[in-house]
Amino acid sequence: MTDWRAEGLRVFREMLPGVLPDGDVDFHHGFAPELMDIGVEGVFGRLWSREGLARRDRSLLTLGMLIALAAEEELESHFRIAERNGLSRDELAEVCCHATGYVGFPAANAAKKAAVRAFAWPADNGDTAVT
């Protein structure tokens, strides 16, 4: 039987090294402590470890969904994950541009802002939309 918590922590650490300490992590404090368990076990353990898609492809899909949701905080982490999973920064910029046709400029621009924060990119010259 698979230990989905251990698998989720392993996958998370591979994709975002240095974010979590070694060993098991106690998320059981504060408001809704089970939420992190659901994410670690269900999302990183069960979904990201599946064999049906390469991690690079999963990153593209995840970015598209998070852009559509305008989930800036999660996007910031997932831009770093996507780079680690093999997407270039030029490809990540293209993901933001492509999103305008499907989810609109506001969501795509929110994604661009998250990417700027994720990689500490300077804002484009004269671009007042990114601060």
Secondary structure as UniProt FT lines:
FT   HELIX           4..15
FT   TURN            17..18
FT   HELIX           34..37
FT   HELIX           38..47
FT   TURN            48..49
FT   HELIX           55..69
FT   HELIX           72..84
FT   TURN            85..86
FT   HELIX           89..103
FT   HELIX           105..119
FT   TURN            125..126
FT   TURN            128..129
//
